[in-house]
Amino acid sequence: ASGTSAKLTSVGPPIDLQIRDLGLLGQLHIQWKAPLSLAGQSLCVIRYMLSYGNSDSTNCKNVITNRMEYTDGFNLNKEINVKIRTLVKGQCTNGTELQSNWTELVYRAYMEGHSDSKIKDLHCIVYNEEYMDCVWEMQSSAPHDVGYTLFYWHQELEQAEQCKNYIENQESKIGCHFYSDDLIQFNDFNICVNGSSENKPVSPAYFTFQLQDLVKPAVPDKINLTLPKTDEIYLEWEPPSGKIPPHCFEYQLDFRQRDFEWKSELIIEETTFILSDVNPQIEYCFRLRATVNMFCADRGFWSEWSPVQCSGAKPVGESTPIALLLLMALIPVTLVLCILALYFWIKQQRFTAKKLQWIDGL
């Protein structure tokens, strides 16, 4: 099987399969060597089928490559299973593609420390693409003196970096604040939270995010409510300010008659809404919030609600209308005038009574 004219009827699996941690909080480098049976086979088309994933998952990734190395991101919290086999076709075979048996390797990241020292969870929100806050939850059984440290990496960094701006609560680190320069979208953003304690080692926790899926927009801006017809209410607003493109927004508009339950309408990209067949004698109220739509992210967070705005009434929190101010000013003036009028009327009545008495005495 070593000569160039010999036809292969079988092929061996790759040899010397290795997995190397690159120190990038989840990026692993897989490498292997060609089987010895392919030495000197110049007429073969040689490829490798690589299958990998976490051992407890049924969703494995499958890759076919003609190289003898591959790098990808992994969840280091769990055991990783990698397997590979050789695929051969071309003039060195009898016209069919040959497949070897699988070669397998299991990789476990170094997890020093007891499981109760590991953080419980990590919650990250990107606020309007301006900054990101990540806050972790401690286990109730964690050592009282544990101090956590956060490291992060993405493809624009040469190596993992430590958090520059920790979020603290009572002098304990509970999270990390990232400025916009630290953020990258549509690429893996790897995070590791580990730490130290005098009592026991702290077990690291690994996370991988796609930051475009963690965005919480600002509140929609400049909502304008008009009544172009007696039975119609027209709403128009501006997209939330910031870096998010206007076409990436989806809106939830809630509306109701005063004191009734809210009804919802989902609006993608548009920034107008018409409510028809309204009763002009009834007040209608509206509120609006935004999120990133399915065309720009797989998921996201809703913004806070806009202030409630009602037809025929001022928006909640807006200053008092001038007409109402004038009315409030006229009330005490009117009261004073009434009191003065009453005073002069009583005075006039007394004067008239005295005059009549004087006439009677003549």
C-alpha positions in Angstrom: 0.0 0.0 0.0 3.1 2.3 0.1 3.7 2.5 -3.7 2.1 5.1 -5.9 0.6 2.4 -8.2 -0.9 0.4 -5.4 -4.6 0.8 -4.8 -5.8 1.4 -1.2 -8.6 -0.7 0.0 -8.6 0.7 3.6 -7.1 3.6 5.5 -6.0 4.1 9.1 -7.3 6.9 11.4 -5.2 10.1 12.1 -2.5 9.7 14.7 -1.2 11.8 17.5 -4.4 13.6 18.2 -3.8 16.5 20.6 -5.9 19.3 22.2 -4.1 22.4 23.4 -5.6 25.3 25.5 -4.5 28.6 24.0 -5.2 30.5 27.3 -8.0 32.5 25.6 -10.8 31.3 27.9 -12.4 28.7 25.7 -10.3 28.7 22.4 -8.8 25.2 21.9 -6.4 24.2 19.2 -6.8 20.6 17.9 -4.0 19.0 15.8 -3.2 15.6 14.4 -1.0 13.8 12.0 -1.8 11.8 8.8 -1.9 8.0 9.2 1.3 6.2 8.4 -0.5 4.2 5.7 -0.7 7.3 3.5 3.0 8.0 3.5 4.1 8.3 -0.1 0.6 8.3 -1.6 0.8 11.3 -4.0 -2.4 10.4 -6.0 -4.7 10.6 -3.0 -7.1 13.4 -2.1 -6.9 13.3 1.7 -9.4 15.0 4.0 -10.4 14.7 7.7 -13.8 14.7 9.3 -13.7 16.3 12.7 -16.6 16.0 15.1 -16.5 17.7 18.5 -18.7 19.0 21.3 -19.5 18.7 25.0 -19.8 15.1 26.1 -23.3 15.6 27.5 -24.6 17.3 24.3 -26.2 15.6 21.3 -25.4 18.7 19.1 -21.9 18.1 17.9 -20.2 20.2 15.3 -18.9 18.5 12.2 -16.1 19.9 10.0 -14.4 18.4 6.9 -10.9 19.9 6.3 -7.7 19.1 4.4 -5.6 20.7 7.1 -4.2 18.9 10.1 -5.3 21.5 12.7 -8.4 23.3 13.7 -9.2 26.0 16.3 -12.7 26.8 17.8 -14.4 28.0 20.9 -15.6 25.5 23.6 -17.5 25.5 26.9 -14.7 24.8 29.3 -17.2 24.2 32.2 -17.9 20.8 30.7 -16.0 17.8 29.4 -15.2 18.0 25.7 -15.2 15.1 23.3 -13.2 15.3 20.0 -13.1 12.6 17.4 -11.6 12.5 13.9 -11.3 10.1 11.0 -9.6 10.0 7.6 -11.4 10.4 4.3 -9.5 9.3 1.1 -10.5 9.3 -2.5 -8.7 9.8 -5.9 -6.6 7.6 -8.1 -5.1 5.8 -5.1 -8.4 4.1 -4.4 -10.6 1.8 -6.4 -13.0 4.7 -7.2 -14.8 4.9 -3.9 -14.1 7.2 -0.9 -12.4 5.3 2.0 -13.3 6.2 5.6 -11.2 5.2 8.6 -12.4 4.4 12.1 -12.7 7.2 14.5 -9.9 8.4 16.8 -11.3 10.0 20.0 -9.9 12.2 22.7 -11.6 13.6 25.8 -10.5 17.0 27.2 -11.2 18.4 30.7 -10.2 21.9 31.6 -8.2 22.3 34.8 -10.9 23.0 37.5 -9.1 23.6 40.8 -11.3 24.4 43.7 -14.6 23.1 45.1 -17.8 23.6 43.2 -19.3 25.7 46.0 -16.7 28.4 45.4 -17.7 28.8 41.8 -20.0 31.8 40.9 -23.6 30.8 40.4 -24.3 32.7 37.2 -23.2 35.8 35.2 -25.7 38.3 33.8 -24.5 40.8 31.1 -26.5 43.6 29.5 -25.2 45.9 26.7 -26.9 49.3 27.3 -27.7 50.9 23.9 -24.3 49.7 22.5 -22.6 52.3 24.7 -21.3 50.1 27.6 -21.9 46.7 29.2 -22.3 45.6 32.8 -21.8 42.0 33.8 -22.8 41.1 37.3 -22.3 37.6 38.9 -24.2 35.7 41.6 -22.3 34.0 44.4 -23.3 30.7 45.8 -24.6 30.9 49.4 -22.0 28.4 50.5 -19.1 30.3 48.9 -16.2 31.1 51.3 -16.8 34.4 53.1 -13.4 35.8 52.2 -13.5 34.9 48.5 -12.4 37.5 46.0 -13.4 37.1 42.4 -11.5 38.2 39.3 -12.8 38.6 35.8 -10.8 38.0 32.6 -12.1 38.4 29.0 -11.0 37.8 25.5 -12.2 38.3 21.9 -10.5 38.0 18.5 -9.2 41.6 18.5 -7.1 40.9 21.6 -3.8 39.1 21.5 -4.3 37.7 25.0 -6.9 37.6 27.8 -7.2 40.8 29.8 -8.5 41.5 33.3 -11.5 43.7 34.0 -10.4 47.3 34.3 -13.5 48.7 36.0 -15.0 46.4 38.7 -18.5 46.9 40.1 -18.3 46.7 43.9 -20.8 46.3 46.7 -19.6 46.8 50.2 -16.0 46.6 49.0 -16.7 43.2 47.4 -16.4 42.7 43.6 -19.7 41.7 42.1 -19.3 42.5 38.5 -17.4 44.4 35.7 -18.2 47.5 33.7 -17.0 47.5 30.1 -16.7 50.6 28.0 -17.7 50.7 24.3 -14.0 50.2 23.2 -14.0 46.8 25.0 -17.0 45.5 23.1 -17.2 43.5 19.8 -20.2 42.1 18.1 -20.9 39.0 15.9 -17.9 37.2 17.5 -17.4 35.2 20.6 -16.8 37.3 23.7 -15.2 34.9 26.2 -15.3 35.5 30.0 -13.8 33.6 32.9 -14.5 34.5 36.5 -12.1 32.9 39.0 -10.7 34.1 42.3 -8.9 33.3 45.5 -9.6 32.5 49.1 -7.5 31.7 52.1 -9.6 28.8 53.0 -9.8 26.9 49.7 -9.1 27.3 45.9 -11.8 29.0 43.8 -13.2 27.1 40.8 -13.3 29.1 37.6 -16.5 29.6 35.6 -16.4 30.2 31.8 -19.0 32.0 29.6 -19.2 32.8 25.9 -21.6 35.5 24.7 -22.6 37.1 21.4 -22.9 40.7 22.5 -25.4 41.7 19.8 -27.8 39.4 21.6 -27.5 41.3 24.9 -28.5 44.8 23.8 -31.0 46.8 25.8 -31.9 50.0 23.8 -32.7 53.4 25.2 -36.3 54.5 25.5 -38.0 55.6 22.2 -37.7 59.4 21.8 -40.0 62.3 21.0 -43.4 60.6 20.9 -45.9 62.8 19.2 -49.7 62.2 19.5 -52.2 64.0 17.2 -55.8 63.6 16.3 -56.1 64.3 12.5 -59.7 63.0 12.5 -62.3 62.9 15.2 -62.3 59.0 15.1 -58.5 58.6 14.7 -55.3 58.9 16.7 -52.0 59.2 15.0 -48.7 58.4 16.8 -45.2 59.2 15.6 -41.9 58.7 17.4 -38.1 58.7 16.8 -35.9 55.6 17.2 -33.9 55.5 20.4 -30.8 57.6 20.2 -27.4 55.9 20.0 -25.4 53.6 17.7 -28.1 51.1 16.9 -29.3 51.5 13.2 -33.0 52.5 13.0 -33.9 49.5 10.8 -32.8 47.2 13.7 -35.6 48.2 16.1 -38.9 46.4 16.9 -41.4 48.3 19.1 -44.1 47.2 21.4 -46.9 49.8 21.6 -49.4 49.4 24.4 -52.7 51.3 24.3 -55.9 51.4 26.3 -58.9 53.4 27.3 -58.5 55.0 30.6 -58.5 52.4 33.4 -58.9 49.5 31.0 -56.4 46.7 30.4 -53.5 47.3 28.1 -53.6 46.0 24.5 -50.3 45.4 22.6 -49.2 45.9 19.0 -45.8 44.8 17.7 -44.3 47.1 15.1 -41.1 46.3 13.2 -38.9 49.1 11.8 -41.9 51.6 11.4 -42.1 54.6 13.6 -45.8 55.5 13.2 -49.1 54.0 14.3 -52.7 54.8 13.6 -55.5 53.9 16.0 -58.9 54.0 14.1 -62.5 53.9 15.2 -61.8 55.7 18.4 -64.5 57.4 20.5 -63.7 61.1 20.7 -65.4 61.3 24.0 -63.1 58.7 25.6 -59.5 59.3 26.6 -56.9 56.8 25.2 -53.4 56.3 26.7 -50.3 54.9 25.1 -46.8 53.7 26.1 -43.9 52.5 23.9 -40.7 50.4 24.3 -38.1 49.0 21.9 -35.8 46.0 21.4 -33.5 44.8 18.7 -35.4 42.9 16.0 -34.7 39.4 14.6 -32.9 40.8 11.6 -30.1 42.2 13.7 -29.8 39.8 16.6 -31.2 36.5 17.8 -32.6 38.0 21.0 -32.2 41.0 23.2 -33.7 43.0 26.1 -36.6 45.4 26.0 -36.0 49.0 26.8 -37.8 50.7 29.6 -41.3 52.1 28.9 -41.7 55.6 27.6 -43.8 57.9 29.8 -47.6 57.2 29.4 -49.2 59.7 27.0 -52.9 60.2 26.7 -55.2 61.8 24.0 -56.6 65.0 25.2 -54.3 65.0 28.2 -50.8 66.0 28.8 -48.0 63.3 28.9 -47.3 62.0 32.4 -44.5 64.0 34.0 -44.9 67.0 31.6 -45.3 70.5 32.9 -48.8 71.8 33.7 -50.5 73.5 30.6 -50.8 77.3 30.6 -54.6 77.2 30.5 -54.6 75.2 33.7 -52.2 77.7 35.3 -54.4 80.6 34.3 -57.5 78.8 35.7 -55.6 78.2 39.0 -54.6 81.9 39.1 -58.2 83.1 38.4 -59.8 81.1 41.3 -58.2 83.2 44.1 -58.8 86.5 42.2 -62.4 85.6 41.7 -62.8 84.7 45.4 -61.3 88.1 46.4 -63.7 89.9 44.1 -66.6 88.0 45.5 -65.6 88.8 49.1 -65.2 92.5 48.2 -68.6 92.6 46.4 -70.2 91.0 49.5 -68.5 93.5 51.7 -69.7 96.5 49.7 -73.2 95.0 49.5 -73.4 94.6 53.3 -72.1 98.1 53.7 -74.7 99.5 51.3 -77.4 97.6 53.1 -76.4 99.1 56.5 -76.2 102.6 55.0 -79.7 102.2 53.6 -81.1 100.9 56.9 -79.6 103.9 58.8 -81.0 106.3 56.3 -84.5 104.9 56.6 -84.3 105.2 60.4 -83.2 108.8 60.1 -86.2 109.6 57.9 -88.6 107.8 60.3 -87.3 110.0 63.1 -88.2 113.3 61.4 
